[in-house]
């Protein structure tokens, strides 16, 4: 079951099925449909012909990567192209994502593309100042190569006296990347948002090692906590984990990090 909803003028539609061949049920007539994840473009296009709703396609994660996996022009790529052409607006959580869309689907009208940046949760905005930091490092991400998980492991191999709590994936994901889990790295798995806040506010160091990031929401959240705790700079390292400079928090904000 996939639910697509929004507020205001956009009514709610619930799709049940046709995800892998099951019948679809639409519980309400809709005028605008916002979609994400793009698992079944044929469903959206089929019902759009019947119900004549407008389409807003939203990209905020790895949807474009999944579309780009198969470089050959196949039937599914054709459906993606038709869906984007049929969309009234296409939103991305960063210009990085929108630039990727332009490159992959050059026939999409550029005026349809609208950046809508992610925000930072009020739970973080209201997090109280914590001066009593605990003796651990923290990081959270999907366990995939582009998130720089290998860099985290290299850092902790050198800093054997430090402890890293790593959230977002499982040991099987680590094994798939052929990384060796050491005693000073603890895999936390997927965590509730309140738990992530707790780890962030108590960690003495937050590590963000992404090599490519469509939108650095984790960086935005970390910067918010830096600001609250009067931490002024981030240390920037290269791929060899060597420090190459520092960036002031205000420079990051001006550059659009949040």
SEVOBA-610975 format. One record per residue (C-alpha): residue number from 1; residue in one letter; x negated, y negated, z. Coordinates in nm, 3 decimals. Example, Ala and Ser with C-alpha at 12.3 -4.5 7.8 and 13.67 -1.06 7.14 Angstrom:
# SEVOBA-610975
PT  drentor  vexti        x        y        z
PT        1      A   -1.230    0.450    0.780
PT        2      S   -1.367    0.106    0.714
END
This chain:
# SEVOBA-610975
PT  drentor  vexti        x        y        z
PT        1      X    0.000    0.000    0.000
PT        2      X   -0.129   -0.344   -0.091
PT        3      X    0.029   -0.663    0.035
PT        4      X   -0.007   -0.994   -0.138
PT        5      X    0.123   -1.293    0.051
PT        6      X    0.090   -1.662    0.103
PT        7      X    0.289   -1.942    0.261
PT        8      X    0.481   -2.250    0.156
PT        9      X    0.610   -2.231   -0.200
PT       10      X    0.453   -1.891   -0.258
PT       11      X    0.686   -1.609   -0.163
PT       12      X    0.576   -1.264   -0.052
PT       13      X    0.551   -0.949   -0.261
PT       14      X    0.471   -0.603   -0.132
PT       15      X    0.339   -0.349   -0.379
PT       16      X    0.369    0.014   -0.276
PT       17      X    0.193    0.258   -0.497
PT       18      X    0.102    0.281   -0.860
PT       19      X   -0.228    0.267   -0.691
PT       20      X   -0.322    0.603   -0.845
PT       21      X    0.010    0.668   -1.010
PT       22      X    0.267    0.619   -0.733
PT       23      X    0.578    0.410   -0.806
PT       24      X    0.563    0.039   -0.718
PT       25      X    0.830   -0.132   -0.513
PT       26      X    0.857   -0.511   -0.501
PT       27      X    1.049   -0.619   -0.194
PT       28      X    1.112   -0.982   -0.300
PT       29      X    1.129   -1.180   -0.618
PT       30      X    0.820   -1.397   -0.637
PT       31      X    0.714   -1.705   -0.829
PT       32      X    0.340   -1.697   -0.759
PT       33      X    0.119   -1.398   -0.686
PT       34      X   -0.226   -1.437   -0.532
PT       35      X   -0.445   -1.132   -0.584
PT       36      X   -0.780   -1.013   -0.458
PT       37      X   -0.994   -0.697   -0.477
PT       38      X   -0.866   -0.627   -0.832
PT       39      X   -0.832   -0.250   -0.790
PT       40      X   -0.535   -0.212   -1.027
PT       41      X   -0.521   -0.491   -1.288
PT       42      X   -0.277   -0.291   -1.503
PT       43      X   -0.016   -0.308   -1.223
PT       44      X   -0.039   -0.687   -1.198
PT       45      X   -0.021   -0.736   -1.574
PT       46      X    0.269   -0.493   -1.617
PT       47      X    0.490   -0.661   -1.358
PT       48      X    0.389   -1.008   -1.468
PT       49      X    0.551   -0.933   -1.804
PT       50      X    0.875   -0.843   -1.625
PT       51      X    0.893   -1.101   -1.345
PT       52      X    0.707   -1.387   -1.517
PT       53      X    0.526   -1.491   -1.197
PT       54      X    0.221   -1.714   -1.198
PT       55      X   -0.110   -1.556   -1.096
PT       56      X   -0.385   -1.690   -0.871
PT       57      X   -0.693   -1.465   -0.877
PT       58      X   -0.916   -1.504   -0.571
PT       59      X   -1.280   -1.394   -0.548
PT       60      X   -1.447   -1.398   -0.207
PT       61      X   -1.664   -1.086   -0.185
PT       62      X   -1.805   -0.822   -0.417
PT       63      X   -1.517   -0.812   -0.667
PT       64      X   -1.732   -0.954   -0.948
PT       65      X   -2.010   -0.706   -0.871
PT       66      X   -1.767   -0.418   -0.910
PT       67      X   -1.650   -0.561   -1.241
PT       68      X   -2.011   -0.591   -1.360
PT       69      X   -2.120   -0.239   -1.264
PT       70      X   -2.029   -0.096   -1.602
PT       71      X   -2.205   -0.311   -1.859
PT       72      X   -2.025   -0.147   -2.151
PT       73      X   -1.703   -0.302   -2.281
PT       74      X   -1.448   -0.043   -2.170
PT       75      X   -1.071   -0.041   -2.118
PT       76      X   -1.091   -0.154   -1.754
PT       77      X   -1.313   -0.448   -1.846
PT       78      X   -1.057   -0.541   -2.109
PT       79      X   -0.785   -0.538   -1.840
PT       80      X   -0.998   -0.758   -1.611
PT       81      X   -1.045   -1.001   -1.898
PT       82      X   -0.673   -1.007   -1.975
PT       83      X   -0.592   -1.059   -1.607
PT       84      X   -0.826   -1.357   -1.578
PT       85      X   -0.694   -1.505   -1.903
PT       86      X   -0.337   -1.462   -1.768
PT       87      X   -0.427   -1.625   -1.435
PT       88      X   -0.309   -1.982   -1.382
PT       89      X   -0.594   -2.045   -1.138
PT       90      X   -0.905   -1.854   -1.038
PT       91      X   -1.054   -1.938   -0.698
PT       92      X   -1.396   -1.848   -0.564
PT       93      X   -1.537   -1.895   -0.217
PT       94      X   -1.853   -2.045   -0.369
PT       95      X   -1.980   -2.200   -0.690
PT       96      X   -2.222   -1.907   -0.706
PT       97      X   -1.928   -1.671   -0.763
PT       98      X   -1.762   -1.904   -1.013
PT       99      X   -2.086   -1.934   -1.211
PT      100      X   -2.100   -1.553   -1.224
PT      101      X   -1.743   -1.544   -1.354
PT      102      X   -1.825   -1.797   -1.625
PT      103      X   -2.121   -1.585   -1.736
PT      104      X   -1.929   -1.255   -1.734
PT      105      X   -1.603   -1.388   -1.881
PT      106      X   -1.699   -1.687   -2.098
PT      107      X   -1.356   -1.706   -2.266
PT      108      X   -1.184   -1.799   -1.939
PT      109      X   -1.089   -2.167   -1.943
PT      110      X   -1.328   -2.350   -1.705
PT      111      X   -1.055   -2.582   -1.576
PT      112      X   -0.888   -2.279   -1.416
PT      113      X   -1.187   -2.222   -1.187
PT      114      X   -1.150   -2.378   -0.842
PT      115      X   -1.396   -2.347   -0.549
PT      116      X   -1.221   -2.290   -0.216
PT      117      X   -1.485   -2.245    0.052
PT      118      X   -1.440   -2.017    0.350
PT      119      X   -1.394   -2.179    0.688
PT      120      X   -1.526   -2.095    1.032
PT      121      X   -1.279   -1.939    1.275
PT      122      X   -1.141   -2.147    1.561
PT      123      X   -1.268   -1.872    1.790
PT      124      X   -1.620   -1.985    1.698
PT      125      X   -1.531   -2.354    1.708
PT      126      X   -1.418   -2.311    2.069
PT      127      X   -1.705   -2.089    2.184
PT      128      X   -1.856   -2.238    2.503
PT      129      X   -2.223   -2.324    2.534
PT      130      X   -2.434   -2.031    2.654
PT      131      X   -2.778   -2.107    2.799
PT      132      X   -2.842   -1.760    2.940
PT      133      X   -2.951   -1.569    2.631
PT      134      X   -3.016   -1.197    2.644
PT      135      X   -3.329   -1.024    2.520
PT      136      X   -3.211   -0.889    2.184
PT      137      X   -3.189   -0.971    1.816
PT      138      X   -2.859   -0.946    1.631
PT      139      X   -2.750   -0.912    1.269
PT      140      X   -2.423   -0.820    1.095
PT      141      X   -2.353   -0.737    0.730
PT      142      X   -2.248   -0.466    0.492
PT      143      X   -2.520   -0.202    0.472
PT      144      X   -2.617   -0.246    0.108
PT      145      X   -2.957   -0.336   -0.049
PT      146      X   -2.871   -0.697   -0.143
PT      147      X   -2.808   -0.777    0.225
PT      148      X   -3.178   -0.723    0.296
PT      149      X   -3.132   -0.439    0.545
PT      150      X   -3.479   -0.315    0.446
PT      151      X   -3.624   -0.649    0.559
PT      152      X   -3.461   -0.608    0.901
PT      153      X   -3.626   -0.269    0.939
PT      154      X   -3.967   -0.407    0.835
PT      155      X   -3.934   -0.687    1.092
PT      156      X   -3.849   -0.447    1.373
PT      157      X   -4.130   -0.209    1.275
PT      158      X   -4.371   -0.496    1.346
PT      159      X   -4.189   -0.621    1.656
PT      160      X   -4.168   -0.291    1.840
PT      161      X   -4.099   -0.455    2.176
PT      162      X   -3.784   -0.626    2.043
PT      163      X   -3.435   -0.474    2.031
PT      164      X   -3.202   -0.523    1.732
PT      165      X   -2.826   -0.467    1.745
PT      166      X   -2.706   -0.418    1.388
PT      167      X   -2.332   -0.434    1.309
PT      168      X   -2.130   -0.373    0.995
PT      169      X   -2.215   -0.020    0.880
PT      170      X   -2.304    0.331    0.990
PT      171      X   -2.608    0.559    1.001
PT      172      X   -2.501    0.733    0.680
PT      173      X   -2.538    0.401    0.497
PT      174      X   -2.891    0.369    0.634
PT      175      X   -2.974    0.720    0.515
PT      176      X   -2.847    0.636    0.165
PT      177      X   -3.100    0.351    0.149
PT      178      X   -3.377    0.590    0.260
PT      179      X   -3.456    0.378    0.566
PT      180      X   -3.597    0.526    0.884
PT      181      X   -3.406    0.434    1.198
PT      182      X   -3.642    0.344    1.484
PT      183      X   -3.572    0.349    1.858
PT      184      X   -3.553   -0.032    1.881
PT      185      X   -3.265   -0.057    1.627
PT      186      X   -2.915    0.029    1.745
PT      187      X   -2.637    0.070    1.489
PT      188      X   -2.314   -0.075    1.627
PT      189      X   -2.085    0.015    1.336
PT      190      X   -1.793   -0.209    1.244
PT      191      X   -1.706   -0.453    1.520
PT      192      X   -1.401   -0.660    1.607
PT      193      X   -1.452   -1.032    1.548
PT      194      X   -1.451   -1.109    1.922
PT      195      X   -1.732   -0.858    1.966
PT      196      X   -1.936   -1.023    1.688
PT      197      X   -1.890   -1.361    1.860
PT      198      X   -2.010   -1.211    2.186
PT      199      X   -2.325   -1.070    2.025
PT      200      X   -2.391   -1.397    1.839
PT      201      X   -2.356   -1.618    2.146
PT      202      X   -2.579   -1.396    2.359
PT      203      X   -2.855   -1.306    2.112
PT      204      X   -3.185   -1.484    2.148
PT      205      X   -3.236   -1.453    1.770
PT      206      X   -2.982   -1.401    1.490
PT      207      X   -3.136   -1.249    1.177
PT      208      X   -2.985   -1.318    0.833
PT      209      X   -3.186   -1.140    0.562
PT      210      X   -2.952   -1.147    0.261
PT      211      X   -3.132   -1.157   -0.074
PT      212      X   -2.817   -1.264   -0.264
PT      213      X   -2.513   -1.414   -0.093
PT      214      X   -2.196   -1.531   -0.275
PT      215      X   -2.099   -1.726    0.037
PT      216      X   -2.295   -1.700    0.361
PT      217      X   -2.006   -1.687    0.609
PT      218      X   -2.233   -1.519    0.863
PT      219      X   -2.482   -1.804    0.815
PT      220      X   -2.200   -2.055    0.859
PT      221      X   -2.094   -1.888    1.183
PT      222      X   -2.453   -1.874    1.308
PT      223      X   -2.506   -2.242    1.219
PT      224      X   -2.195   -2.337    1.415
PT      225      X   -2.333   -2.162    1.722
PT      226      X   -2.677   -2.319    1.661
PT      227      X   -2.515   -2.661    1.659
PT      228      X   -2.323   -2.594    1.980
PT      229      X   -2.637   -2.470    2.151
PT      230      X   -2.853   -2.758    2.028
PT      231      X   -3.079   -2.531    1.820
PT      232      X   -3.211   -2.764    1.554
PT      233      X   -3.389   -2.554    1.290
PT      234      X   -3.393   -2.224    1.105
PT      235      X   -3.724   -2.055    1.019
PT      236      X   -3.740   -1.953    0.650
PT      237      X   -3.946   -1.649    0.548
PT      238      X   -4.044   -1.499    0.215
PT      239      X   -3.999   -1.135    0.104
PT      240      X   -4.312   -1.043    0.298
PT      241      X   -4.153   -1.177    0.617
PT      242      X   -4.408   -1.460    0.630
PT      243      X   -4.282   -1.797    0.757
PT      244      X   -4.285   -2.051    0.474
PT      245      X   -4.104   -2.341    0.636
PT      246      X   -3.817   -2.460    0.847
PT      247      X   -3.480   -2.609    0.759
PT      248      X   -3.299   -2.850    0.984
PT      249      X   -2.935   -2.770    1.055
PT      250      X   -2.819   -3.105    0.910
PT      251      X   -2.998   -3.027    0.582
PT      252      X   -2.806   -2.701    0.560
PT      253      X   -2.478   -2.877    0.625
PT      254      X   -2.552   -3.139    0.357
PT      255      X   -2.640   -2.862    0.110
PT      256      X   -2.299   -2.704    0.163
PT      257      X   -2.389   -2.410    0.386
PT      258      X   -2.057   -2.463    0.565
END
